[in-house]
Each structure stands twice: as structure tokens, then as C-alpha cells.
Amino acid sequence: MNEKVNFFFDKDSKWRECYALLRRLILSSGLTETLKWGVPCYTVGKDNIVLIHGFKDYCALLFFKGALLPDDRKLLIQQTTNVQAGRQLRFADFATLLAQEQIVTEYILAAMAVAKQGIKVPKLNTTLIELPLELDAALQESPELKAAFYSLTPGRQRGYILFIEKAKQSGTRITRIEKYRSNILAGKGIDD
């Protein structure tokens, strides 16, 4: 147990009992407990394996390479279509978690095996994602912007594409492009 993480388990939460059991199951598998992104994260060497987090209607284990895990039971959930690798194992109450203790342990061990084997999730090629018309036009009009955009990492390109295409109106998409033009030129992602 890592003392820096205790606050997460000590705070009053409707998931407190679930968190305690999940922590026990994870630690008994031999993973190292650390704090990342404000939540308990469990690692093997330098590889993040799983983290514990809670939401209004459920608490969950988030497996960083969950897309690579065997899931014959169909319990792993992809949070959104934009999440490539991570998958959640969700619990709506303590009784459900208690009944699935062995299954949870199996998923943890499978995630550890994936990490030890060095298996990587194939990266999505952002060139296969269609650019919003407004972004494509802006890139065609400005060779400097185009060069900067395609110099970004695939994840940063994807972040801009998804953010821009979410706007319902063309004018809003254009405004978003202009707002982030300097970030793109500086080689920054949308959240940098």
C-alpha cells in the first residue's frame, strides 16, 4: 500500500466499500500502487496496468490496454468510440463486485500478462479520419499551418479533429480553428 493513496480510500464515498475490495484484489496480484491523475493507479515496472475510479452510477477498474484483453464474458466497456485502448470493468454495487471477485482477479492477471509480453495497442492512423471541411480548407490555405498540423503527434491531430468536428455549425468550427491556430503552430495539443 502506498500511503499517498490512502486519502482516496479514506474519503467518504458511496463506493468506499467497493474501492477497498478492489484495492485488496489488485494488491494481492503483486501490482505496485501509485497515485496518478488523482486516483490509485497500479503498475508493473513502468507500465500502467489499471486504475480505480468512480462515477455517479458506478465505480470501475480502467485497464489501460483493455482492448487487448480476452473478454469472453463481454464485461469490458469502451467508454466512448474515441477511446482506443482503455476498457472499464464496471460495478454498480458492492454485491455485484463481491460476486465477481474471481473474475476481477482474472482480468487483472490477464492485464499483467499483456504488459509483461510487451504487447502494444495498434495506434489509429489519423490520416484515415476524415478532416472537417473547415479544417481541411484552413490547412490548404496556409502551408505553415498544414506543416505544423501534420507535425503533431497522431493523438494531438486526433484531438483537434474531434474537437472541431463536434461543433454543429460551420462558423463554430472555423472559430475553433482560429482559436487554436497559435497552439497548432507552436506544436501544442488541444489540452497543452
N, C-alpha and C positions, 0 to 999 in steps of 0.2 A: 504494500500500500504506500502511496505517495501522500505525505501529509499536506502538500499543496493542493491536493484534490479533495480533501475531506470536506471543505465548505460546501461542495456540490451535493454531497450525500447527507450533510447535516442540516441543510436548509429545509424549511417546512414546504413540502410539495405533495401534491396528490399522488405522485409517482415514487415517493420516498422508499416504500417497501419494494417496489419493482427495481429501483436503482440499486438497492443493497443486494438483492439476489443476483442481478446482472453483474455487479462488481465481483461478487464471490465466484460466480461461474467463470468469468474472464480471468481473474487472477489465478484460479486453480488450474488454468490451462498453461500457465507459465509466461503469459504476456507481461510486459513492463508497463506500469501505469504512469501516465504523464498528463499534463494539462495543456491542451491546445484549443484555440478558438473558444476558450471559456468553459469547456466541457471535458470530462475524462476521455482521454484517448489512450489506446493501448497499442503497443508496438512490439516488433521483433527486430532487433538491430535498429536500422534506420527506417524500416518500413512501417508505415501506419497500417494497422490491421482493421481496427474497429473503434468506434466511439459510441458513447451513450448520450442520448439527448431526449428531451421531452417536448411535447406539444400539447395543445389543449385536449385533444381527444385520444392521444396515445403517447406512449414512450417507445423508444426504438433503439436498436443497435444499427449503426450505419457501417456497413462493410465497404471499405474503400475500393476494393476490387470485386465487389459483389456480382458484377456481370460475369465473372469467370467462375463463380461457384456453382457446383451442381445443385440444382433446385427441383428435384423430382416432386417435392411436396407443393411446389408453387407458392412458397411463403414469402419470397423476397420481392420487394416492391420497388419499382423505379419511381422516384418522387415526381419527376416531370420528364417529358420527352427529351429535354435538353441535358439531362444527366446521363453521361456516357458510362461511367464505371461503377459508381456507388449504388448500393441497393440497401434497403431497410428491411429489418425484421421487426415488425410492429406488435405491440401488446396493448390492448385496450383496458386490461385489468390484471390484478395480481394472480387471480385464479388461473387465467389462461397461461400466463407466464409459468406458473408453478407446474402446470400440466405438461408444459413443453420444455422443461429443464434439459432433458437429454437431447432434444432436437437442437436447442440453442448451443449446447456444447459441441454437437456435430458440426454446426455451421462455423463456430469459432475455430475448430481444428482444421476444417477444410480451408478457411481463410488463411490460417498459418501455413498450411501446406503450399498454397498458391504463392505466398510470399517467399517461402524457402526455395521454391523451384525457380523463382525469378521470372515468373510469367507476367507479362505486361498486357494491359488492355490496349487493343489496337486504337490508335488515335484516329478520330474522324477527320477526314480531309475536308477542310473548309472550302476548298475550291469546288467541291461538289454541292455546296449550299448556294442557292441562288441569291444573288445580291438584290436588295431592294432597288427598284429602278432609280430612285433619287440618289442612292449611294453610288450606283454604277455611273450615273451621269456626272456626279461630283468628281469621281476618280478619273473619268475620261477628260474632264475639263481641266484638271490640274495634275500634270505629270508628277509634280512634287508630292502631292497628297497620295497619288496612286503608288508611288515608290515607297512612301512611308507606311501606307496601309499594308502592302504586301511584304514589308519587312517585319511586321509584327508577328508574334508567335501565333500559331493557329488558334489557340484559345482566346487570345485578345481579339483577333479578327472576328471570331465567332461571337464574342461578347458584344462587339459593336453591331454586327449584323442582326443579332437577336433583339437588341435594344431598339435599333432603328426600325426594324420591320414590325415591331409591336404597335407602333403608332398607327392609328386608324386613318388619319388624313395625311395626304402628301405634304402639306405645309408643315405639319408637325415633324415629319420625317426629315425635311430639309432643315428645320430649326435644330433638330438634334445633331445632324451632321455638322452644322456650323458651330454649334456649342462645343463639340468635341474635336474640331479640326486641329486646334493647337496641341491637344493631347496626342492625337494620332501623329502629327508632325514631330512631336517630341519622343515618339516611341513608347508612349504610355498606353496602358489598357484603360478600359472604361472605369475601373474601380481604383486605379492608381492615383 
